Amino acid sequence: MAAGQSRSSNTLLVPQATAALDQLKYEVAQELGIQIPQDGYMGFMATRDAGAIGGNITRRLVQIAEQQLAGKFTTR
């Protein structure tokens, strides 16, 4: 499969989410000290590194959602 292609059949409800998630991926990788290849192909990246990036992204997204929900329910 060529770089930039995806087998995922998921469609994004907000097309701008792709750019935001990519930005988040690079931020998390930088914080963890993991170098993402310049050409975007991550096939040679260690599974452990890819998992660390994905796990931290998920953790951060859950944290953001919790903060938003807490803000919605505390204002009455």
PyMOL commands that set and color helices and strands:
alter all, ss='L'
color gray80, all
select helices_A, chain A and resi 17-32+47-74
alter helices_A, ss='H'
color red, helices_A
deselect
rebuild
show_as cartoon
